[in-house]
Amino acid sequence: MAYTKEEKSWIFQDWANSAYSIMITTAILPIYFKGVAANAGIADTTSTAYWGYANSIGTLLISLLAPILGTIADYQFFKKRFFSIFTAIGIAFTFLLIFIPTDAWLLLLGFYVLSLIGFSGANIFYDAFLIDVTTNDRMDKVSSAGYAYGYLGSCIPFIIFIIFQATGILPISDVALVNIGFVMTALWWLFFTIPMWKNVHQIHYIPAVKKPVRTSFKRLFHTVSHISEHKNIVIFLIAYFFYIDGVDTIFRMATSYGIDLGISQTTLILILLMTQLVAFPFTLLYGYLAKRSSAKPLIFTAIFVYIIICIYAVFMKTALDFWILAMLVGTSQGGIQALSRSFFGKIIPKKRSNEFYGFYNIFGKFSAIMGPALMGVITQITGKTQYGVASLIVLFLVGGILFLFVKEKNLENL
């Protein structure tokens, strides 16, 4: 069966905002920041740690807001409003990066944190809209398509940037070229969000009340105080907290890690591009296999792949090693993210999807505080980024063990 208009529009949002993930979080800004920090006399390993701390701060701030915002968004009309507000914040501060002086490394990190808050906040409601655009039996397929086409779509502005950089076709400085990358990312995000704004609507909701904020706090308190009623959901969230921590940390810290290994910026950019291209078919494959069997064994498969990645990272010495590691990441990164999102969507009550996706995001985002901070601390203590990556293996082991106890269906009759 072909995708519906609502499903296509939802999938296109991943196409839209994934440009931010690769251009800002992974490729252009980390490399640019490393250069700015180096000019300020900051050592490579120290700037890698600072980049990790900035990611931790941004995710901490949005994590504190996620549960209550998600609970409020369960009321009619609120989900789209919150999605739009955070999307606007993310796009605006991505664009405003062009105005940061080249010697203001701390201000650069500050604006990045604000753009990250917008990006992460919008994704809380984007994820929850999965419940509104499709059915349980199509959820794995649609969620996987979102991630897959997100990888593919993000490659287009990335390739354009690489062409500009490699050919020197534009008679401008490197800083000006980076600024073009920032603008291109903001415009791409804005333009391809239009279908989401136009065609995706909140179908499952709680009727509006006179005091939604006050009532939402009461609902949130009730959910937390009766958490034992949602045992299956809680076990999943704790497992997810650990294994997605490792996934996000490897993704966000990969560029800084490559630079510390002495890999050139050009090679790093090519590696990141190939990783995105590899991720596209493999994410679709994860969705296809989940449709034929179930999501749970495939999530275990991805966790195993990431354990291999952590072990392999310890022995990395050359650019070829980094190529191999990046390709391994590409095979499973989208699959584990997409199937975790759809798995969660099938075990929660639909009318309270925003509330529960608020918890989903807070567990995911709080995990993204621990991982980069852990990697940053271990890297500073040992002076070797490899050991920082290796320390993440415990997160996948704990997450995988806990996931063994999660049931794949909603057993709560909610």
N, C-alpha and C positions, 0 to 999 in steps of 0.2 A: 504493500500500500504506500502511495506517495505521501510526502509530508503535507500537512494542512497549511493554510496560510498562517495560522497562529504559530504552528511549530516552526515554519521557515523563519518567521520574524524573530522568534525567540533565539533560534540558532544563529541568526545574523548578528545578534547582540554579542555573542562570543567572538564572531568575526570582527566586530567593531572594537571591543575593549582589549582583545588579545594583542593588538598593536602596542598598547601601553606595556603589557607584560614583557614583551621582548625588546622593544625600543628603549623603554625607560628603566624597568626593573632589572633587565638582564644584560643588555648590550651597550647602548650609547652612553647612558648616564653613569653606570659603574666605571666604564673606561675613562670617561671624561673626568669623573670625580677623582679617580686614582691619579690622573695627571695634575689636576688642581692641587690635590693634597701633596703630591711629590714636590711641586713648585714651592709649597709652603714649608718644606723640610720635614714632612711626615713620612716615616718609614712605611714600606709596602705592607708589612704585616699589621702595623698599627692602623693604617687606613682601611685595611680589610676588616679589622675589628670594628672601626667606627661605622663602616657601611652596615655591618651586622647589627650594631646597636641602633642605628637609625631605623632599620626595618623592624626591630623589636619595639621601639617607641611607637611607631605608626600603628602597628598591629595591636599594641596594648590599648591605645586610645579608642580605636574602633571596637575592640572587643568589649570594653566597658559599656559601650552604647548598644551593642548588638541585641541583647535579650529584650530590653525594654522597647527599642525601636521595632523589633520584630513583633512583639506582642501588640503594640499599637497598630501596626500595619495589618493585623488580622481583621480590623474593622473595615467596613466598606469604604472605598476610595483612597485609603491611606497608602496602600502598597505602591501605587504608581507615583504618588507625590514624593514619597521618600526616595524611591528609585531615581526620580528626576533631579531632586536636590543634590544627592551625592554624586550623580553623574556630572552635574554642572560643576561641582567643586573639583572633581578630578580633572575634567577637561580644562577648566580655568587655570589651575595651578600647573598643569603640564605646559600650557601656553606661556605662563608667566616665568617659566624657567629661563626664557631667552633674555630676561632683564637682569639676571644675577651677574654681578661683576666676576671676572675670571679668577680673582684672588679671594673670593668670599666662599671658602669651602663649607663653613658652618651654615651660612645662609642658604647655600645650595642644598645641603642636607635638610634644612628646615622646610624649604618649598617642596622637596621630594616627599617628605613625610606628609605634608598636607595633600599632595596629589594622591598619595597612597591611601590616605583616609577616604578620599572621594571614591577611588577605584574599589577599595575593599567594602566600603559601605554600600555602594550601588550593587555589588555582587550578592549581598545578603538578600536583597529583594529580587534580583535576577534569578538566583537559585530557587527561591520560593515560587516564582512564577512557573516553574516546571510543572507544578501541580495543576496549574490553570490551563496549560496549553495542550496537555496530552493525557493519556490514560495509563494505568499501571502496567498493562501489557506492552506498551510502546515506550515506557520511560527510559529503559536502558538504551534503546536505540536512539532516542531523541537526545538524551544527555550526552551520549558518546559523539553524536553528530555535532553537537555544540562545540565540544572540545576539539574535535577533529578539524572542523572548518575554521575554528579559531586559530589553530596552528597554521592552516593554509593561508588564511586571510592576513595574518600578521606577517607572513613572508613577503607580501607585495610591497608595503612601504619599506620593509627592511632591505629588500633587493634594490629598490630605487636608491636608498641611501648608500648601499654598497657600491652601486654603479657610480654615483656622484663622487664617492671617496676614492675609488680605485682609478677612475679615468681622469679626475681633475678637470672634468668638463666645465665646471663652474669656477670662474676666476675669483675665488673667495678664500678666506682663511679657514683653518680647521675649526676655529671657534664658531664662525659663521655657519659652517656646514653642520655642526652639531645643533645650532639653533634652528636650522631648517628641519632637522630631524625632529626636534621638539614640536615645531609648528605642524609638521606633516602628521605626527601622531595625534595631536589634538583634533585636527580637522577630520582625519580618518574616523576617529572615535565618535565625533559629533555627527557626521553624515550618515554612518551606518547604524546609528542608534534610532534614526527616524522610523524604520519599520516597527521597532519595538514600541515606540511611543504611539504609533498609529494603530497597530493591529492587536496588541496583546493587552488583555483586560483581566481584572481580578474576578474570577468565577466563584471561587470558594472563599467565603468571608463570614464574619460575625456581624450581625446588623449593627448599625451605628448607634452610639449612646451619647448622652449629653456631655459626659465628662470622660472622654476616651483615655486620657493620660492617667487620671486617678484610678479608673477601672482597670486599666492595663497593669498598673502596679499591683493591684489586688489579685488579678489573674496570675501574674508572674509569681507572686508570693505563694499562691495556692498550688501552682505547679511544682515549685521547689519544695514546699512543705509536704507534698504528696508524691515525692519523687519515686517512692517505692512502687507506685502503681505503674510506673513506666520502666520496669527493670530492663527489658530488652533494648529499649532506646538508650538507656543510660550506659549499658555495657558497650553498645556500639560506639557511643560518643567518646568513651574513655579510650577504647581501642583506636578509634579514628584520631584522637588527640595525639597519640604517640606516633603512629605510622605516617600520618600526613605531615607531622613535624619534620621528619627526615626528608620527605619529598620536597616540601617547600624550601627547606634550608639549602638543599643541594641545588635547586633551581635558582634561588636568589644569590647564592654565593659562588656560583660556578665561574663567572667571569673573573672575579677577584682571585679565585683560586688559580685559574689559568695564568694570570699575570704573575702571580707569585712563583709559578713554575718556570717563568721566563718565556712563555709562549707569546708571540707577537700579536698585536692588536688585529692585524689583518687576518691572521690564521684563526684567532678567536671568533671573529665575526663570521667567517666561513663555517666554522664548526657549529656555531649557534644556528646558522641558517639551515645546515644539513640536519641538525637535530629536529628542527620544526618540520622539515619535509618528511623525515622518518616518522615523526609522531602522527602525522595525518592518517596514513593507511593503518597503522597499528592501533590507533584509537578506534577507528571504525571497526577493525577486526575484533577488538574487545567487546564492542557493542553487539556485533553479529554473533559471537560465541556465547555471550550472555543470553541472547534470545533463544539459542538452541539448547542451552543447559541452565545455568543460573549465574548470578553475579558473584556469589561468594567464593567459589574456587578460583575465579579469575582475579579477584582481589588478593587472594593468597599467592597466586602466581606473581603478581606485580611486587608484592612485599619481598618475595624470594629474590627477584631480580635486583631490587634495591640493596638487599644484603650483599649480594655479589658485587655490586657497585662500590659499596663501602669498603669491602675487603680489597678490591682491585685498586682503589685510590691510594692505599698505603704504599703500593709498589710503583706508582707512576713516576716516570722520570722524563719522558719525551713527549713531543707533540702528538706522536702516533698513539701513545697511551691515552692522552686526553681525547683524541678522536674516538677511540674505542669506548671509553667511558661515556662520552656524550651520546653515541649511538645507542648504547644500552639504556640510557635515560630516555631517549626518544621512543624506545619500544614500549615503555610502560608508564610513563608520566601521565599522559592523557587518559589512559585506560583506568588507572587507579583513582584518578580524580573524578572521572565521569561516572564510573560505576558506584563509587562511594556516594555521590550526590543522588543518583537514582535509587540506590539501595535504601538510603535514608528516607527518600520520598515515599517509598512503599511501606514503611513501617510506622509512619506517623499519621495522626488524624488530619484530614485534609483541611477542615475549617480552621484549624489552628496551625496551619503550615508555616506561617511567618514566625509565630512564636517559637516553634520547634526548630526552624531553620536559623532563628536567632541564636539558639543554643548550639546548633551545628556550626555556625560561623564563629561563635565565641570559643568553642573548643578548637576549631581549626586555627583561628587567629592567635589564641593564647599559646598554642603549640608553636606558632611561628615566632613567638617571643623567645621561648626556651631554646629552640634549635640554633638560630643565629648567634644568640648570646653564648651558648655552650661552645659552639665552634670558634667564636671569637676569643673566648677565655683560653681554651686549650691551645689555640694557635699562638696567642701571646705568651703563654707559659712555656711552651715547647719551642717556639720559633719555627715550627713546621706546620704548614697548612694541611698536609696529608693527615696528621694526627687529629686535626680538628674534624676532618671529614670522617675518619675512622670512628670517632667517638659517637657518631650518629647511629651506628649499627644497633646499639642497645634499644633505640627508639623503635626500630622495625621489629626487633625480637619481642619486645613487650606488647606492641600493638598487635602483632600476629597471634600471640598466645591468647590475648583477651578476645580477639575476633572469633576464635574457635567457639566461644560460648554464645555468640549472637545468632538468633533465629532470623531466617530470611523473610518471614511474613509477620504482618501485624497481628499479634495474638491478643491484643487488648480489647478488641471489638469496639474501637472508638470511631 
